[in-house]
């Protein structure tokens, strides 16, 4: 997959993670951009990438409540207890 193809895929997927919901969502979008590209090259799913990114942020901010489109990102389980 070319870098341009990855950019197109990730850009479309980022439309399903809202902007402007605080600094944590900025981090989520940044992390997702980075890790989704890596995961694309490894053949992993968008859900695996999003779950990994959410877990990273929750380790530092356990009370954070991530927002994303659950109809686009299926079967995401958030463990922020």
Beta strands, then each sheet from edge to edge (+ up, - down):
end
